[in-house]
Amino acid sequence: MYEEISRLIGMLEGTGKKYDIEKIKRAFLYADEAHAGQFRLSGEPYIFHPIAVAEIVAEMELDTDSVCAALLHDTVEDCPDKTSLKAISDAFGEDVALLVDGLTKIVSVQVEDKEEAHIENIRKMLLAMTKDIRVIFIKLCDRVHNMRTLSVKREERQRDIALETMYVYAPLAHRLGMQRIKQELENLSLLYLDPIGYQEVSNSVQQKYGESRDLIENAKTEIAERLTENNIHFTMEGRVKSIYSLYRKMYNQNKSFDEIYDFYALRIIVDTELACYTVLGLVHEMFNSVPGRFKDYISTPKPNMYRSLHTTVIGRHGLPFEVQIRTYEMHQTAEFGIAAHWKYKSGEKSKEEIDEKLRWISKLLEADDNTKDPDEFMRSFKTDIFHDETFVFTPKGDVISLPQGATVIDFAYAIHSAVGNKMVGAKINGMIVPIDRVPQNGEIVEILTSNTSKGPSRDWLKIVKTGEARNKIRQFFKKEQRTENIQVGKQEIDRELRRFGRPYTEAQRNEVVENVAHRVGIQSGDDLYNTIGFGGLSIPRLTARLKEEFEKLVPAAEEPQAPSSVEDAFRLVEKPKNLRRGSGIVVDGESGCEVKFAKCCNPLPGDTVIGFITKGFGISIHKADCPNVRLNREREEYRDRWVEAHWEGDAASENNRNLYEANLKVFVLDDIGVLAEVSAALADMKVSIMRISSHQIGDNGHAVINLAIGCRNVEHFNSIVSRLRSIPAVESVDRGFGG
């Protein structure tokens, strides 16, 4: 054990930095005593883990307090009977205690499911990052060691931890520019998520590198000689692309290993930015470059501060390889990202620079303040840390970084909330484009605004991709349209409560809503309506709670017994509104009966029909070939409830002026104006439209229009269908089911 701490001290002393070695030794002894008697699943004393995390922190050359926090990071959570944050603060200072607190999982927040607990931990981690960025540096080092030792856990737990690492911690490392840690986390996660794929890629790498080793070494020698001839001071190293990066290209992009050009890369590190471009010119003189494979991240750095020149060239024997060219400072930033920036810079100006690089965290937390929806928080979190960047320009030449897939609305809100709120249109490269257009790299985007604009549309919330834009749109509605939001929220809640199938009073509805509001941390029912109305909380997130409170307050009625005869069914006291007397149906020899027409098939005069005695709602009339009839007619429990039914003599004749509901599915080419053509044709025939909706089918230019129309009989229905089929954009018309 003391051998491990001696190795850590040796690493720290080897950096040449002034560490408070005595303080670090005290932190080790404190942690060793707190964890005494605790062991990891591998059987090792638990203290081995904090020491290993501290060693990874030391590799990043972070400061004394960071090393102490790494040694102490599990003491408060795992040893509450032996220590506390106050004790750590008294012994090692407030900064160390703050770091340990940021690294401690949430244990006191009351949440209703594991998913919310997980999200609360991420929220706390982000909040701690805004107070001290070193929290996430240490947390990532902690995760690296956990992944290195994951093999001792059971298989299900391995997969859960690997998934979390792949989808939270590796992207966080990428967002912070910490490429070395990001790549190790990705590779280790892949090892547990797809061990076969990992092994296949690893074998391909070993085979191809073995075949190409001499050619690669020759290229390195040639480049080194040319740089030396031109008196350029440099360091050159080679690297094989990470297993996970190759895996993504092979499996996600469906490429063979031979199609991957940057399987191997040479990294050339020089003294100055000017020397980077000089080396680039010399490399292009020596080898043919691959078109479209040059990237200048020096003049246009990535948002995570990464700067380098990348070019792919073809070697003497047809071997493609990538060349990365950067300065020593750029290399440190590429390896350790903001951690390197934090390490080498000091003073107020540096703090402002780091704060600017971390502004996305503040935006994410600000957006979280405007929503109570954990799903929404995670969607914004993933968008902000996962995205590949698209770089677009303002008309003045400023570069704006957007996630791939972001729209011109996202661009408008990235400039300023006032620009987004007053937006009425957009131009790309001088041409007017739809507001859902996705700009591409290098395009110039101009936002058209108007002072008379009433603000954003609620539909924009379905279009935008960034959490920042979604948050600013919500803020507008939250501030400007509370009354309208409350009405929208009430409608959404009522729609959901009606799905529970029990009648309820307004007082019951209000009590249900108040109880649910308190459960999700909202002060009143109106505030909950408002939050739903401006998009801060989605109904699906509330369904379980609404149903639970609803069932407590709205008792279920006793289920009525099935009527034993047609006469009993006719004498029902309570009848639904859609029962119709004198509807042209004869049931079991009785005419003028009160019946309802089944919504599953909507029978029309002229259809062969049958009746069904329902529990509590009289006689339901179905088409004889209705799927529900075919499915249930021979079931023992329903056999005695089917009764004969038919239309009265003139119900199917031209003299019948009653209208019956019929459903149509109109399959069309998704052309502009086709909905108007269908509506116009129906209006021309004086057909009543009761309901109409449409949606696209896949992404191949087809759509379906769902119609509920009023028809006199089957013959009338067939004439309507014939007229619609004559429209050029209409491909087919079917009689729909399901109302």
Salt bridges, closest charged atoms under 4 A:
GLU55 OE2 - ARG7 NE 2.91
GLU61 OE1 - LYS343 NZ 3.89
ASP63 OD2 - ARG134 NH1 2.59
ASP65 OD1 - LYS23 NZ 2.81
ASP74 OD2 - HIS49 NE2 3.82
ASP74 OD2 - HIS73 NE2 3.12
GLU77 OE1 - LYS105 NZ 3.81
ASP90 OD2 - LYS86 NZ 3.01
ASP95 OD2 - ARG134 NH2 4.00
ASP101 OD1 - LYS124 NZ 3.67
GLU112 OE1 - ARG519 NH2 2.93
GLU112 OE2 - ARG545 NE 3.49
GLU115 OE1 - ARG541 NH1 3.60
GLU116 OE2 - ARG541 NH2 3.43
GLU116 OE2 - ARG545 NH2 2.90
GLU120 OE2 - ARG123 NH1 2.76
ASP132 OD2 - ARG134 NH2 2.62
ASP142 OD1 - HIS49 NE2 2.75
ASP142 OD1 - HIS73 NE2 3.28
ASP142 OD2 - LYS139 NZ 3.85
GLU164 OE2 - HIS118 ND1 3.14
GLU164 OE1 - ARG143 NH2 2.91
GLU184 OE2 - ARG148 NE 2.62
GLU186 OE2 - LYS182 NZ 3.74
GLU217 OE2 - LYS220 NZ 3.95
GLU222 OE1 - ARG316 NH2 2.91
GLU229 OE1 - ARG226 NE 3.99
GLU237 OE2 - ARG267 NH1 2.90
ASP262 OD2 - LYS241 NZ 3.21
ASP262 OD1 - LYS249 NZ 3.18
ASP262 OD2 - ARG293 NH2 3.39
ASP271 OD1 - HIS233 ND1 3.18
GLU273 OE1 - ARG307 NH2 3.04
GLU285 OE1 - ARG226 NH1 3.33
GLU322 OE1 - ARG239 NH2 3.52
GLU322 OE2 - HIS310 ND1 3.79
GLU335 OE1 - ARG180 NH2 2.89
GLU353 OE1 - HIS341 NE2 2.95
GLU353 OE2 - LYS349 NZ 2.75
ASP355 OD2 - LYS351 NZ 3.04
GLU356 OE2 - ARG359 NE 3.39
ASP368 OD2 - ARG123 NE 2.49
ASP373 OD1 - ARG541 NE 3.73
ASP375 OD1 - ARG541 NH1 3.26
GLU376 OE1 - ARG379 NH2 2.50
GLU376 OE2 - ARG470 NH1 3.22
GLU376 OE1 - ARG474 NH2 3.41
GLU443 OE2 - ARG437 NH2 3.30
GLU468 OE2 - LYS363 NZ 3.13
GLU468 OE2 - LYS472 NZ 3.02
GLU484 OE2 - ARG458 NE 3.35
GLU492 OE2 - ARG495 NH1 3.15
ASP494 OD2 - ARG509 NH1 2.93
GLU496 OE2 - ARG499 NH1 2.67
GLU506 OE2 - ARG509 NH2 3.80
GLU514 OE1 - HIS518 NE2 3.94
ASP527 OD1 - ARG482 NH2 2.89
GLU548 OE2 - ARG519 NH1 3.55
GLU549 OE2 - ARG519 NH1 3.14
GLU549 OE2 - LYS552 NZ 3.59
GLU559 OE2 - LYS615 NZ 2.92
ASP568 OD1 - ARG571 NH2 2.66
GLU594 OE1 - LYS575 NZ 3.71
GLU594 OE2 - ARG581 NH2 3.36
ASP607 OD2 - ARG735 NH2 2.75
ASP625 OD1 - LYS623 NZ 3.68
GLU636 OE1 - ARG639 NH1 3.37
GLU637 OE2 - ARG635 NH2 2.63
GLU661 OE1 - LYS599 NZ 3.04
GLU661 OE2 - ARG691 NH2 2.69
GLU731 OE1 - HIS702 ND1 3.00
